[in-house]
Every structure is written in C-alpha cells, then in structure tokens.
Amino acid sequence: MRFPLARWMRLGALGVVIALQAEPIVRALPQTTDLLTLLTSEEQAQLAREKNPAKQVRLLLQIAEKRLQEAERLAAQERFNPALSVLLVYQAVLEHAFSRIETVPPGGRRKSAYRDFDLHIRRQLKDLVPLTRAFPIGLAADAERVLKTVTRLRFEALNAFAGGRILTHPRLKSQ
C-alpha cells in the first residue's frame, strides 16, 4: 500500500479520458463560426441577393425555421446527435438574425423587424419546447441551452419593440 491516493487519481483520470472520447464532439458551435459556413450555397445566394436588411432578417428567420424542422425530423428518427447539431445551427442563425436587426434603419422598419422576429420565435417555440424534451439525458442540457437562448432573444426583441426594459426573464422558483 504505497500510494493509494495516486492509484485512485490515475484511475479517475483514465475514466475522464474514456468519457471524453465517448462524448460526441459536436457540443457547441465555436463562437467565431461564420454564418455562411452554416448555410447551403442556395441560402447564401439568396442572402447575398437581398439588399434590404429587414428582408434579410425575414429570410434568416425562414432558414432557421427549416433548421428547426430538420432537427425535429432527425429527433423523430432518434438520431439525436445530428439533431443537436442542426439545433445548434438553428440557434446560430437566430442569433445572427437578431444582430442583423440593428442594421435595419431606425424607426418603424426596425420595430417591425423586432415584431417579426418575436412572431416567428413565438411560433417556433411551440415546436422547440417538445423537441428539447425528446432529447436523451446526455444531450438534454445542450438542447435546453438552445431553448433558453431562443427565449432570451425573444424577450430582448419584445423589449426592443416596446422601446424599453419592460419584460424580465422569469425567475426560477426556490426549492
């Protein structure tokens, strides 16, 4: 019994290495991912042709909706890792669409873009909530993170549409 603690540490480290190797690589998209790498060539061409920023936002919302439908289809086939990857692309497209709203000229058009964003997200949340519940335990946390991000973006769009800080994020109940 020379160093029992060292033996346990080696076994623990070995377990971590094995667990990391078994873990799917696609957990989250890198923060510096370019949107164009996530879009098909047809979607890239459509986005490049559209010069109006408000219409670009609407186009990005339609692309995001397609990604959500694809994630639902993959989850229905119980292909959860590819479904999570598509769901992460969905999140990235929505985040880009939200940031693109700031390029819309101020005034009525920008408010309309925030309203359109909210309406699309509200419709998509009806599909996103059950989808996040369908993921197995190992992937559920990442799917839940996508849901929280989309909900946060919706709150921010509603606040921007209303012209101030009106809505707050719901608080978690204390246990």
N, C-alpha and C positions, 0 to 999 in steps of 0.2 A: 504494500500500500504506500507507494511513494508519493504520488501527487494525484489524489483522486479528483481534485477540482480541475486540474489541467485536462484530465481524460474527459470529463463531462463537457468542458468547453470545446474540445476538439469534436466531440460527437454533436454538440449543439451547432457548431459552425458547419459541420458536414450536412446536418439537417437543413440548415438555411440555404446552403448551396444547392442541394437537391430540390428544395421547394422553389427556389428562384428559377431553376432550369425547367421545372414543370409548369411554371407560371406562364401564361400567354404573354408574348412580347408586346402586343398592342393593348396597352392600358390607357394611354392618353396620348393625344397628339402633341407634338412639340409646340411650344408657344410661338415659335418663329415660322411655322408652316405657312407657306404661301397659298392663298386661296386657289389660285389657278392650278396648283398641283392636285387639288381635291376634286376639280371639276372635269367633266368629259370635254373632249375637243369641241363638240357641238355646243355645250353650255358656255364654254369660253368664247366661242364665236358670237353667240347671242349676246353675251355680256359686253363684248367689245363693240358690237354694232350699236348698242343702246347708249346714247349720249346723255339722256335725261337721267339725273341721279335718282329721282323719285321712281322712275320706271325700272331702273337698275335694282332698287330695293325690292320692288314687287317681283321682279324676275328672280332675285335671290331667295325670296320667300317661297316661290313656286319650286325652285330647285331643292330647298330644304324640305318641302312637303314630299317631294319624290323620294328623298333620302329616308324620311320617316316611314313612308310606305314600304320601301325596300327593307328597312330594319324590321318592320312588322312581319313581312313575308318570311324573312330569314328566321325570326324567332318562332313563327308558327311551324317551321320545319325543324325546330330545335337545333338550329345552327347558331348558337349564342355568341361565340367569339366573332364570327363575321358580322353578326347583327350589332354587337357592341362597337365594332369598328365603324360601321355605317352610322350608328347613332352618334359617335364622336365627330364624324364628318358633318352630320346634321347640326350639331352644336356649333362647330366652327363656322359653318355657312351662316347660321343665325347671328352669331357674334359679329361677323363681318357685315351682314346686312344692317345690324343695329348701328355699327360705327359709320356705315355709309350714309345713314340718315343725316348726319351732321353736314354732309356736303350738299344737301338739298337747300335751296335758297330759303332764308328765314321767312317766317310769316305763315300764311295759310298752307302752302305746299308742304312745309316741314311738319306742321301739325297734322296734316292729312297723312303724311308718311308714318308718323308715330301711331296714328289711329289705325292705319292699315296693318302695321306691324302687330299691334295689340289684337286686332281681329283675327289675323292669321294664327297667332300664337294661341289665342283662346280656343280656336277650332282644333288646333293640333294637340293641345293639352288633353283633350278628350281621348285621343289615341295614345298619347305618350304615357299617361298615368298607368293604364293597364299594361302597357308594354314593359314598363320598368318593373312591374310586379311579376312578370313572367320570367325574368332572368333568374338563374340559379344563384345560390348564396355567394359564390366566389366572384360573380360579376355584378351582383345587385348593387354594391356600393358605387361602382362606376356609373351604372345606369341611373342611380338615384342622384348622383352628382350632375348628370346631364339635365335631369328634371329640375333640380334646384337652380341651375344656371339659367335655364329657359324661363322659369318662373321669375327669377330676379330681373331678367331682361324685360319681361312683360311689365313688371312693376315700374321699372325705370321708364319704359315707353309711356305708360299711363301717367306717370308724374310729369314727364316732359310735355305730353299732350295737354295736361291740365295747367301747366305753367308754373309748377312749384312742387314742393315736397308735401304732398297730400297723403299719399298712401305709404304705409310702412310694411316691412316684411312681417309676416305672422311670427309671433314668439312661440318657442317650444314650451309645452306645459312642464312644470316642475314635477319631478317624481316624488 
